């Protein structure tokens, strides 16, 4: 698992630099900076390169650069260790981003066809790539694993729910080729972080998009899945709901205008239709799949102040609390974990094993 202490280093240096540039007297600023350095020495004792019990600005900066280099090297090594997909860049649509990768396990979880875990990357629906997914924990468990790209929204030609519709087509494509690839079409799970979590919930909660009368055999496949595991996901995309329930910055997130095609007209009837069509919350029903919600952030008092970042707001675990209340109300099995980083743990894999066992 990644060391969360290391991610604080840039914030440490920013706070120290702000002290240096504040309007305080040089004496007061220097004292405050020294106090801050010693405070962070307790958190990062290894940054004290000369072991004299004091952390200087030079030592803090050098330690940050060292850890940044190490973190990048670790990332590169991890990426190099990821196996090549069994089927790479499988095309499921006409757009250049309508592709996914599929890994097949050496030994399926049981004697039958392999369960499939499908992952969709985050990036605010405007960035990200399928290559960031690590399939190894799922392959080690005997699952097949897939990672898909989808169209990005641009506020003009491509609006929401286009990315979600693309992702649903990935599920249909996997089901269509299930026999060919040795997959179990009845045991497909979906996960994703941030924007990928929205996609995950949209697939899980939307009514089946299968079109039995279509001439396209893939479109005739069901989009329903066995279970879902959204990570750090905003569970309700209604701007008015977010403002009233969570607070935070008034503009909420920079991706909303690109998703909805407007900066401010969220109450316009056509925009409301687009919000509702994209919003997983609006599609909940008692027959929806079991849900595992995981958030890295800790619970804290809400409403949030307007000064928090959009990332802090949109990934806040209060979204998960609200969804859990709704899932409990309508009888959908669910778990909520806050203050939890699932990377480097078996949290998701173990939960999937339990779900796959309940066919």
C-alpha positions in Angstrom: 0.0 0.0 0.0 1.2 3.5 -0.7 2.5 5.4 2.3 0.0 8.3 2.9 2.6 10.2 4.9 4.6 10.9 1.7 1.7 12.6 0.0 1.8 15.2 2.8 5.2 16.4 1.8 4.1 18.9 -0.9 1.6 20.4 1.5 4.3 20.7 4.2 6.6 22.7 1.9 3.7 24.8 0.6 2.8 25.8 4.2 6.4 26.5 5.0 6.8 28.7 1.9 3.7 30.6 2.7 5.1 31.4 6.1 8.2 32.7 4.4 6.1 35.0 2.1 3.6 36.2 4.6 3.4 39.8 5.7 4.6 39.0 9.2 7.9 40.4 10.5 11.0 38.4 9.6 11.4 37.4 13.2 7.8 36.2 13.6 7.9 34.4 10.3 11.2 32.7 11.1 9.9 31.5 14.4 6.7 30.2 12.9 8.7 28.4 10.2 11.0 26.9 12.7 8.1 25.6 14.7 6.5 24.2 11.6 9.7 22.4 10.6 10.0 20.8 14.0 6.4 19.7 13.9 7.0 18.0 10.6 10.2 16.5 11.9 8.2 14.4 14.3 6.2 13.1 11.3 9.2 12.6 9.0 12.2 11.9 11.2 14.1 10.4 8.2 14.2 13.8 6.6 16.8 14.9 9.2 19.8 13.9 7.1 22.4 15.0 9.6 20.5 13.5 12.5 21.0 16.7 14.6 17.4 16.7 15.8 16.5 19.8 13.7 14.8 19.9 10.3 16.0 22.7 8.0 14.2 24.0 4.9 17.0 22.5 2.8 16.6 19.1 4.4 12.8 19.2 3.9 13.2 20.1 0.2 15.8 17.5 -0.4 13.7 14.8 1.3 10.7 15.8 -0.8 12.7 15.5 -4.0 14.1 12.2 -2.9 10.7 10.7 -2.1 9.2 12.1 -5.3 11.9 10.4 -7.3 11.4 7.1 -5.4 7.7 7.2 -5.7 8.0 7.7 -9.5 10.5 4.8 -9.7 8.1 2.6 -7.7 5.3 3.5 -10.1 7.4 2.7 -13.1 8.5 -0.7 -11.6 4.9 -1.5 -10.8 3.7 -0.7 -14.3 6.5 -2.8 -15.8 5.4 -5.8 -13.7 1.8 -5.7 -15.0 1.3 -8.5 -17.5 0.3 -7.7 -21.0 -3.5 -8.2 -21.7 -4.6 -11.5 -23.2 -6.7 -9.4 -25.6 -5.6 -5.8 -26.0 -7.5 -2.8 -27.4 -10.7 -4.8 -28.0 -12.9 -2.5 -30.0 -16.5 -2.2 -28.9 -17.6 1.0 -30.8 -16.6 3.4 -33.5 -14.9 6.1 -31.4 -11.2 5.9 -31.0 -11.6 5.6 -27.2 -14.1 2.7 -27.6 -11.5 0.0 -26.6 -10.8 -2.2 -23.6 -8.2 -4.6 -22.4 -8.9 -8.1 -21.1 -6.8 -10.4 -19.0 -7.7 -14.1 -18.6 -6.5 -15.9 -15.4 -4.1 -18.9 -15.7 -6.4 -20.8 -13.4 -10.1 -19.7 -13.0 -11.5 -19.3 -9.6 -13.4 -22.6 -10.0 -13.8 -25.3 -12.5 -16.2 -23.4 -14.7 -16.0 -20.2 -16.6 -14.1 -17.3 -15.0 -15.9 -14.4 -13.2 -15.0 -11.0 -14.7 -14.1 -7.8 -12.9 -14.4 -4.7 -15.1 -12.7 -1.5 -14.1 -13.3 2.1 -15.5 -10.7 4.8 -14.8 -11.4 8.2 -13.2 -10.4 11.6 -14.5 -13.6 13.8 -14.3 -14.9 12.3 -17.6 -12.2 14.4 -19.4 -9.0 12.5 -18.7 -7.6 9.1 -17.8 -6.8 5.8 -19.5 -7.4 2.1 -19.1 -3.6 1.5 -18.8 -3.7 2.7 -15.1 -5.4 -0.5 -14.0 -3.5 -3.3 -12.2 -5.3 -6.6 -12.9 -2.9 -8.8 -10.8 -5.0 -9.0 -7.5 -8.0 -10.2 -9.6 -6.0 -12.6 -11.8 -4.4 -14.1 -8.6 -7.9 -14.7 -7.3 -8.8 -16.6 -10.5 -10.9 -13.8 -12.0 -10.7 -12.4 -15.5 -10.2 -8.6 -15.5 -11.0 -5.9 -18.0 -10.2 -2.2 -18.1 -12.0 0.1 -20.5 -11.8 3.5 -22.0 -14.8 5.7 -22.9 -15.5 8.9 -24.6 -14.6 12.2 -22.8 -17.2 14.9 -22.5 -16.4 18.3 -24.1 -19.5 20.4 -23.3 -20.5 20.6 -27.0 -20.6 17.4 -29.1 -20.1 14.8 -26.3 -22.2 15.2 -23.2 -23.2 13.0 -20.4 -24.3 10.2 -20.2 -22.2 9.2 -23.3 -19.3 7.9 -21.1 -21.8 5.7 -19.2 -23.4 4.4 -22.3 -20.0 3.4 -23.7 -19.2 1.5 -20.5 -22.5 -0.3 -20.7 -21.5 -1.4 -24.2 -18.3 -2.9 -22.7 -20.4 -5.1 -20.5 -22.5 -6.2 -23.5 -19.4 -7.0 -25.5 -17.9 -9.1 -22.8 -21.2 -11.1 -22.5 -21.4 -11.5 -26.2 -17.9 -13.1 -26.3 -18.2 -14.9 -23.0 -18.2 -18.4 -24.4 -15.3 -17.6 -26.7 -13.2 -16.2 -23.9 -14.2 -18.6 -21.2 -16.1 -16.0 -19.1 -19.1 -16.4 -16.8 -21.6 -13.8 -18.0 -23.6 -14.2 -14.8 -20.7 -13.2 -12.6 -19.5 -9.8 -13.8 -18.6 -7.1 -11.3 -17.8 -3.5 -12.0 -15.6 -1.0 -10.2 -14.0 2.3 -10.8 -12.7 5.4 -9.0 -14.2 8.9 -9.1 -15.7 9.3 -12.6 -15.3 5.6 -12.9 -17.3 5.1 -9.7 -20.2 7.1 -11.3 -20.0 4.8 -14.3 -20.0 1.8 -12.0 -23.1 2.9 -10.2 -24.9 3.9 -13.4 -24.3 0.5 -14.9 -25.4 -1.2 -11.6 -28.5 0.8 -11.0 -29.9 1.6 -14.5 -32.6 -0.7 -15.9 -31.3 -3.3 -18.4 -30.3 -1.6 -21.7 -30.7 -4.8 -23.7 -32.6 -4.4 -26.9 -33.9 -7.9 -27.8 -35.2 -6.7 -31.2 -31.9 -5.1 -32.3 -30.1 -6.3 -35.5 -26.9 -5.8 -33.5 -26.2 -9.0 -31.5 -24.2 -7.1 -28.9 -27.0 -4.7 -28.3 -29.2 -7.7 -27.5 -27.0 -8.5 -24.5 -28.0 -7.6 -21.0 -26.2 -4.8 -19.2 -27.0 -6.1 -15.7 -24.1 -7.1 -13.5 -23.7 -9.3 -10.4 -22.2 -6.6 -8.0 -20.5 -3.3 -8.0 -17.7 -1.6 -6.1 -17.6 2.2 -6.6 -14.5 3.9 -5.1 -14.5 7.6 -4.0 -17.7 8.1 -6.0 -20.1 11.0 -6.0 -23.3 9.1 -5.7 -25.7 11.9 -6.6 -24.8 14.3 -9.5 -27.6 16.8 -9.0 -25.9 20.1 -8.3 -28.8 21.4 -6.2 -28.6 18.2 -4.0 -24.8 18.5 -3.6 -25.0 22.1 -2.5 -27.8 21.5 0.0 -26.4 18.3 1.4 -22.6 18.7 1.3 -21.9 22.4 0.7 -18.4 23.1 -0.6 -17.5 25.4 -3.5 -20.5 26.8 -5.4 -19.3 25.6 -8.8 -18.9 22.0 -7.4 -16.6 20.7 -10.1 -15.1 21.9 -13.4 -16.3 18.9 -15.3 -20.0 19.6 -14.7 -20.3 22.2 -17.6 -18.6 19.8 -20.0 -20.9 17.0 -18.9 -24.1 19.0 -19.0 -23.3 21.6 -21.7 -23.9 24.6 -19.5 -22.2 26.6 -16.8 -25.2 27.7 -14.8 -28.5 26.7 -16.4 -28.9 23.5 -14.3 -32.6 24.1 -13.9 -33.4 24.3 -17.6 -35.7 21.4 -18.5 -33.4 19.8 -21.0 -30.4 20.1 -18.7 -32.5 18.5 -15.9 -33.3 15.6 -18.2 -29.5 15.2 -18.8 -28.8 15.3 -15.1 -31.4 12.7 -14.3 -30.3 10.5 -17.1 -26.7 10.6 -15.9 -27.4 10.4 -12.2 -27.1 6.9 -10.6 -29.3 8.0 -7.7 -32.3 8.5 -10.0 -32.2 4.9 -11.2 -32.2 2.9 -7.9 -34.6 0.0 -7.5 -34.9 -3.0 -5.2 -33.5 -5.4 -7.8 -30.1 -3.6 -8.0 -26.9 -5.4 -7.3 -25.0 -5.6 -4.0 -22.7 -2.5 -3.5 -19.3 -2.0 -1.9 -18.5 1.7 -1.3 -15.0 2.7 -0.4 -13.7 6.2 0.4 -10.2 7.3 1.2 -11.4 10.4 3.1 -12.6 10.4 6.7 -16.1 11.5 7.8 -16.2 15.1 9.0 -18.9 17.7 9.8 -21.0 18.9 6.8 -21.8 21.2 5.1 -18.3 21.8 4.0 -17.0 25.3 3.7 -16.7 27.0 0.3 -12.9 27.0 0.6 -12.5 23.2 0.2 -11.2 21.9 -3.1 -13.5 20.5 -5.7 -11.7 17.2 -5.3 -12.3 17.1 -1.6 -16.0 17.8 -2.2 -16.7 15.4 -5.0 -14.9 12.4 -3.3 -16.3 13.1 0.1 -17.6 10.0 2.1 -20.8 11.8 2.9 -21.9 10.8 -0.6 -21.4 7.2 0.5 -23.3 7.7 3.8 -26.3 9.2 1.8 -26.3 6.3 -0.7 -26.0 3.7 2.1 -29.1 5.2 3.8 -31.0 4.9 0.5 -29.7 1.3 -0.2 -30.7 0.2 3.2 -34.1 1.8 2.8 -34.9 -0.1 -0.4 -33.2 -3.4 0.7 -30.0 -3.6 -1.4 -27.1 -5.3 0.3 -24.2 -2.9 0.8 -21.1 -2.1 2.7 -19.5 1.3 3.3 -15.8 1.9 4.3 -14.5 5.3 5.0 -10.9 6.4 5.7 -9.8 3.4 3.7 -7.4 3.0 0.8 -8.1 -0.3 -0.8 -4.9 -0.4 -2.8 -2.5 -3.0 -1.6 -5.3 -4.8 0.4 -7.7 -7.6 -0.4 -10.7 -5.6 0.5 -12.3 -5.6 -2.9 -11.2 -9.0 -4.0 -12.4 -10.7 -0.8 -15.8 -8.9 -1.1 -16.0 -10.1 -4.7 -15.3 -13.7 -3.7 -18.2 -13.6 -1.2 -20.5 -12.1 -3.9 -19.5 -14.6 -6.6 -20.2 -17.4 -4.2 -23.8 -16.2 -3.9 -25.0 -16.9 -7.4 
